[in-house]
Amino acid sequence: MTGPLEGLRILEIAGPFGNYAGKLLADFGADVILVEEPGGGKGRSRPPFIHDEPGVEQSLDFAYFNSSKRGITLQLDTADGQDLFRRMAADADAILDSEPVGVSKSRGLDYPALSAANPALVYTSITPYGADGPHAHFAATDLTLMATGGLLWRGGYLDGSPVRAGGNQGNLAASQFAAVGTMLALLDAESSGQGDWVDVSAQECVVMAHENAIQFYDLEGTVRGRGGEEQRQAGIGIYPCSDGDIYLLANGLGPFWSELVSWLDAEHVEGVDLLRDPKWQVTEFAESSEGKAGFSKIFGTFSLSRTKAELYEGAKQYGIPLCPVNTPADLVESPHLADREYFVDFKHKELDAGALMPGAPFHTSSMSWQIHRSAPTVGQHNAEVFAELGLESHDIVGLAAGAVI
Amino acid sequence: MTLSASQPERSYECSEELNMTDLPLRGIRVIDFSWLGAGPYATKILADHGADVIRIESSTRIDRLRILPPFRDGIKGNNRSGYFADRNSNKRGIALNMRHESALDIAKHLIAVGDVVVNNFTPGTMERMGIGYEAARALRPDVIYLEMGTQGANGVDSRRPGYGNTVSSVTGLHHLSGDPDRYPVGTGTNYPDHVVAPAHAAFVVLVALRHRRRTGEGQYIDLSQAETMIGLLGPAILDYTVNGRVQMRRGNLSHGAAPHGVYRCLGDDRWIAIAVRSDTEWIALTDGLGLASLRNDSRYATLSNRHRHQAELDDIIGTSTSQHDAHELASALQERGVPVGVVQTAQDLIEVDRQLRHREHFPVLDHPEMGPSIYNAPPFRLRGVDEPVMRMPAPLLGQHTREVLAGVLGMSEDEIDRLEKEEVLT
């Protein structure tokens, strides 16, 4: 069984916003064909690299986000390249396009052009600011999208500048919502025969991350600032331990405060009796510098004498929301993730031995998710894909000679 | 209690103000037991695109977001929270006190006519209520049943309580966000609750709907909020498993661009983000900032040189940007093709950003108690759908109880009156 999206053919024009959407679809069995420029796309220059050696087949970022896809090269700025793409699009179910606004139109490969020959086609364009509007042509990167989407404003230290979240979360937010929009349109297209243009704005995808800040301004006129305190209130925040940090959320919610006191009591923590005073659970006191310093003195002394793992285990017995601030190494060694068989094999032709990488982001009882193949090497499936299109092998040689593929 | 309808009716009766003929999820009904952050933001995506999402709530176990700020005019109330409202656009809401046997019966009848059932309780909660997956499947053989535990439905840590920020911590996002020489700072929000878990949840439900259409089979989906987040950090995991490197947070630095950072502008706590990926963009930036003397300085001539000298470049650029208004400078530099952006506040997003206004990202819906209030529209447009996506504000607690019991389950007014008297519908 190849997966629930078997039978869907999707053309992904390589770019920063489409990668993860394509992976979500491909790992579920869609035939996703990554279309790169001859020589390979820019995504291949993203670190980290295998053994820290840059090269078109060395990027782990590329290898991870392009699993299960086939790959071809095609020069979309030439008439021959455009013609081939048009022929593939006539038979495709969806296109993931993250070129800047206007590029696909200039190539004659935009939604109106392609849907004329294939009305059921779903065309997902993922652009920094959406397809229209006064900023539609603005240049952008992950950092600037995190800024204009406003999430950057919330991150960082109170005494410093805003700081971006790790791991290109702005680009990835766009990719995740692009996958949702594409599936919505595909469901409809498969029953009605009518495709659609899914117009994704990366900025708006970042805006979704605001929690309640938009409503705070709308309803109460307050602008929420950076949330980067080490300790937000007594019992809530980051606390250092002997081998790193933990995050504790033991105040303001549920029965956690009294459970925390029971735990610290059982551990004979000095000063625990002071925490029995009801004042600690009054927000005003818990947020005061006196409250925070007092709690830090009692709990912080205890946490510094324990490892992340010890604190995590202790909190489990008392049902307290306390988590280690895990590093990638902690995750790979996590007993819980091992229990769930979360990690799967990462295979790569440049590696002798396998390694682990994240597996399915959801477990499904009767839908098969798998890494169908490693990410494609540059042009790996040119011959196969163009033969499916009806090209003879001498045509393919000619295209290569003309730098079309 | 018995239900008068022996077979629950399958047809969906739209409320009059709803006309969902053009939305892709028309005809799909979601029985939504989810609460707090990640679950409701997932079902919002389904509701905004036409699914009939019926929230099961109770004043005896209130969704905590209903009583968390912000409140309209700062006045507390179960129906006044914007935190709750934004997550629950286009949904219907009913009140059921699940301590009553007859409330459980109603929940079961709703599951029997539901295509999708969603919860994000601590795993095991639905089983204890008698409506876990096996029970649901007995009622509705092709049910798509989504559980969204913070760490999944099984595994040694699955029963731990968790929230958005514990997910950030346990997944590595927190570790990777902040300055390398300071404590990890995260995003300042419960990030995984708002984008990562909801988008993955909506995606997998849509895939399951396709699978059901093709095979007739339903689905049990165990989505771990943590695993959806770790899945986005794959390159950092591979850097460890392949290269043995434990990645550290890097502030605002980037491998592919320099200068790359956030720079102070005129005013209190105002900033502009600047990313220079190429020599062309570097020259455009120096022109835009009036720093032409830097153009020919070999220390900054290439990307690798600019990386090497980023600290001093940051000082020079920051001194220059601090003379400018952030929005004016951003416009000027964008005209030269430099990727920059104002670090916008919520106020900027609502009042200043012309693009979001053009895109109508913040529609205003008239809520019966909160009045006209701002919601998030979906961040993408299905351009062929004419129907307005944002149709209905968040439900009052129990607002649609009678409508759903009568319209969906075919119960009589008398029966509903009796249940009301028995305090089942609270």
Interface residues (C-beta under 8 A of the other chain):
Chain A: P4 L5 Y20 L24 F28 S45 R46 P47 P48 I50 H51 D52 L60 D61 A63 Y64 F65 Y111 Y129 G130 D132 G133 P134 H135 A136 F138 A139 A140 T141 D142 L143 T144 L145 M146 A147 T148 G149 G150 L151 L152 W153 R154 G155 G156 Y157 G160 S161 P162 V163 R164 A165 G166 G167 Q169 L172 A173 Q176 F177 A178 A179 V180 G181 M183 L184 A185 L186 L187 D188 E190 S191 Q194 G195 D196 W197 V198 D199 V200 S201 Q203 E204 C205 V207 M208 A209 H210 E211 N212 A213 I214 Q215 F216 Y217 D218 L219 E220 T222 V223 R224 G225 R226 G227 G228 E230 I238 P240 D245 I246 Y247 L249 L253 G254 F256 A315 K316 G319 I320 P321 L322 C323 P324 V325 N326 T327 P328 A329 D330 L331 V332 P335 H336 L337 D339 R340 Y342 F343 F346 H348 L351 A355 L356 M357 P358 A360 P361 F362 H363 T364 S365 S366 M367
Chain B: P24 L25 G37 Y41 I45 H49 R64 L68 P69 P70 F71 R72 D73 G74 G82 Y83 A85 D86 Q151 G152 A153 N154 G155 V156 D157 S158 R160 P161 G162 Y163 N165 T166 V167 S168 S169 V170 T171 G172 L173 H174 H175 L176 S177 G178 D179 R182 Y183 P184 V185 G186 T187 G188 T189 N190 Y191 D193 H194 V195 V196 A199 H200 A201 A202 F203 V204 L206 V207 A208 L209 R210 H211 R213 R214 T215 E217 G218 Q219 Y220 I221 D222 L223 S224 E227 T228 I230 G231 L232 L233 G234 P235 A236 I237 L238 D239 Y240 T241 V242 N243 R245 V246 Q247 R249 R250 G251 N252 S254 H255 G256 A257 H260 G261 V262 Y263 R264 D269 W271 I272 A273 I274 A275 R277 Q334 G337 V338 P339 V340 G341 V342 V343 Q344 T345 A346 Q347 D348 L349 I350 D353 R354 Q355 L356 H358 R359 H361 F362 M370 S373 I374 N376 A377 P378 P379 F380 R381 L382 R383 G384 V385
